[in-house]
Amino acid sequence: MTEWVRRGRLLAGGFGVVVAIMACADGPKGAGDEPASVARPILRSWDDALWLAAPLAERPVAYVSMADRRVFVDAGYRDRASWLLDAHISVSTGLWRIPLPGDAPREPITPGDEEREFEELPIGAWDPSHRPSDGDIRIVRGVPVSLSLGLECIPVQGVDARAKGASLRFIRSDGSGDETTREDFQLLGLARRHTDPDCTDRGRATGIMGWAVRD
């Protein structure tokens, strides 16, 4: 079993993202109410997986970088961001203590826990070209909406490859209004990566990473 198939099974069993994983790429579509389709999807390589890139019309109001252990925050949304991140801000050090997925709810984070402590910087210091890492968090304006991504032999930008698979369904901000939504960079599901332009070769299982509301 490949790493992506293992993670895909964990995703299907533990998260609310509806996904169909298949040995061949012609599995059934996701069930339930029909969500809006992702218009003009952009797939890029992300290590040995693929990344569903989602350019924003404006900066997020907060961004948590797991690789740099930093949280970038718009001062006008600081309180809201700390609430959505369930963060405790240390009065003495100014560090944000942010629980990670899987942590027990309401369990205090011990000072000095480097994995869960983040330096605060203004959102203006955040680089829009930043390549997200697994587990990064962004807080954006808008309300959550259900989306669907059809993987019907979609080209991968910058490389000679295409992705094919069953539809993925996930929840993401619509980018409108003054409400705010937390999105995590996470595994959305699996597809098969093909080198044949018609996706007729066997291909190999690969993960599709992207931004979505975590269940």
C-alpha positions in Angstrom: 0.0 0.0 0.0 1.4 3.4 -1.0 1.6 6.3 1.5 -1.1 8.2 -0.4 -3.5 5.2 -0.5 -2.9 4.8 3.3 -3.6 8.5 3.9 -6.6 8.4 1.6 -8.2 5.6 3.6 -7.6 7.6 6.8 -9.2 10.6 5.2 -12.3 8.6 4.0 -12.7 7.2 7.5 -11.9 10.2 9.6 -12.8 13.4 7.8 -16.0 14.8 6.4 -14.6 15.3 2.9 -16.4 12.9 0.5 -14.0 11.2 -1.7 -13.9 8.0 -3.9 -10.7 6.1 -4.1 -10.3 3.5 -6.8 -7.8 1.1 -8.3 -9.0 2.2 -11.7 -10.0 5.8 -12.3 -13.6 5.4 -13.3 -15.3 5.2 -9.9 -18.6 6.7 -8.9 -19.0 10.4 -8.3 -19.6 11.8 -4.8 -23.1 11.5 -3.4 -25.3 14.0 -1.7 -26.5 17.5 -2.6 -24.8 18.9 -5.8 -22.1 21.3 -4.8 -20.7 24.1 -7.1 -17.9 22.9 -9.4 -14.4 24.4 -9.1 -14.0 26.6 -12.2 -10.8 26.3 -14.1 -8.9 24.1 -11.6 -5.2 24.6 -11.4 -3.1 21.5 -10.5 0.6 21.8 -9.7 3.2 19.4 -8.4 3.6 19.3 -4.6 6.5 17.0 -3.7 5.2 13.6 -4.8 1.6 14.7 -4.7 -0.5 17.3 -6.5 -1.7 20.7 -5.3 -5.0 22.2 -6.1 -3.9 25.8 -6.2 -6.5 28.4 -5.1 -5.3 31.9 -5.8 -6.9 34.5 -3.5 -8.3 37.8 -4.6 -6.9 39.4 -1.4 -4.6 38.5 1.4 -5.9 36.2 4.1 -6.6 37.9 7.4 -4.3 35.4 9.1 -1.9 32.7 8.0 -0.2 30.0 10.1 3.1 28.7 8.6 3.9 25.3 10.1 7.4 25.2 8.5 8.4 28.6 9.9 6.4 28.4 13.2 5.0 31.9 12.5 1.4 33.3 12.5 0.9 36.3 10.3 -2.2 38.4 11.4 -4.1 41.4 10.2 -4.4 43.6 13.4 -8.1 44.3 12.6 -8.8 40.5 12.8 -6.5 39.5 15.6 -9.2 38.6 18.1 -11.2 36.8 15.5 -8.2 34.9 14.3 -7.2 33.8 17.8 -10.7 32.5 18.3 -10.8 30.5 15.1 -7.4 29.1 15.8 -8.4 28.3 19.4 -5.1 30.0 20.3 -3.8 31.2 23.6 -1.5 34.3 23.3 1.2 34.4 26.0 1.2 37.7 27.8 4.9 37.3 28.7 6.3 36.1 25.4 3.7 37.2 22.8 3.8 33.7 21.3 0.6 32.1 20.0 0.0 28.6 21.4 -2.1 26.9 18.7 -3.5 23.3 19.1 -2.8 20.9 16.3 -5.4 18.6 14.6 -6.0 15.6 16.9 -5.2 17.5 20.1 -7.6 17.0 23.0 -10.1 19.9 23.1 -9.5 22.5 25.8 -6.2 20.8 26.9 -3.7 23.5 27.9 -0.5 23.8 25.8 2.6 23.7 28.0 4.9 26.7 27.6 7.9 25.8 25.6 6.0 23.3 23.3 7.9 24.3 20.1 5.6 22.4 17.9 2.6 24.5 19.0 4.1 27.9 19.6 4.2 30.5 16.9 5.8 33.9 16.6 3.4 36.7 15.6 4.1 38.9 12.6 1.9 41.4 10.7 0.1 40.0 7.7 2.0 42.4 5.5 5.1 40.3 6.1 3.5 37.2 4.6 4.7 36.3 1.1 1.8 35.7 -1.3 4.0 33.4 -3.3 4.5 31.2 -0.2 4.3 27.5 -1.0 2.0 25.9 1.6 3.1 23.1 3.8 1.0 20.2 5.0 -1.0 21.5 8.0 -0.7 25.3 7.2 -3.8 27.3 8.1 -5.2 30.4 6.6 -8.2 32.5 7.7 -9.9 34.2 4.8 -13.0 36.4 4.4 -16.2 34.7 3.2 -18.6 32.0 4.2 -18.1 28.2 3.8 -19.6 26.7 0.6 -19.6 23.1 -0.7 -17.4 22.6 -3.8 -16.8 19.7 -6.2 -13.7 19.0 -8.3 -14.1 16.7 -11.3 -10.8 15.0 -12.1 -11.4 14.1 -15.8 -7.8 14.0 -17.1 -6.8 17.4 -15.9 -3.3 18.7 -16.9 -0.7 19.4 -14.3 0.9 22.7 -14.8 4.6 22.8 -15.5 5.1 19.0 -16.0 4.1 16.4 -18.6 1.4 14.8 -16.5 -2.4 14.6 -16.0 -4.7 13.6 -13.1 -7.8 11.5 -13.4 -10.1 10.2 -10.7 -13.5 10.4 -9.1 -14.9 13.8 -8.1 -13.7 15.3 -4.8 -16.0 17.2 -2.6 -14.9 19.7 0.1 -15.8 22.9 1.8 -14.1 26.2 1.2 -14.8 29.9 1.7 -16.6 31.7 -1.1 -14.5 34.8 -0.6 -17.4 37.2 -0.1 -18.7 39.4 2.7 -17.2 40.2 6.1 -17.5 36.8 7.7 -14.3 34.7 8.1 -13.5 31.1 7.5 -10.7 28.9 8.6 -9.1 26.7 5.9 -6.4 24.0 6.4 -4.0 22.8 3.8 -4.7 19.1 3.8 -5.2 16.0 1.8 -8.5 16.3 -0.1 -8.4 12.9 -1.7 -6.6 10.7 -4.2 -6.4 10.5 -8.0 -4.2 8.7 -10.5 -1.3 10.5 -12.1 -0.9 9.7 -15.8 1.8 10.5 -18.4 -0.4 9.6 -21.3 -2.3 12.7 -22.6 -5.6 10.7 -22.7 -5.0 9.1 -19.3 -5.2 5.6 -20.8 -2.0 4.3 -19.1 -2.2 2.7 -15.7 -0.9 5.7 -13.9 -0.1 5.7 -10.2 -1.9 6.8 -7.1 -1.2 10.3 -5.9 -2.6 12.7 -3.3 -4.5 15.8 -4.1 -3.6 18.5 -1.5 -5.6 21.7 -1.2 -7.3 24.3 1.1 -10.5 23.2 2.8 -12.5 23.5 6.0 -11.4 20.7 8.3 -14.2 18.5 9.7 
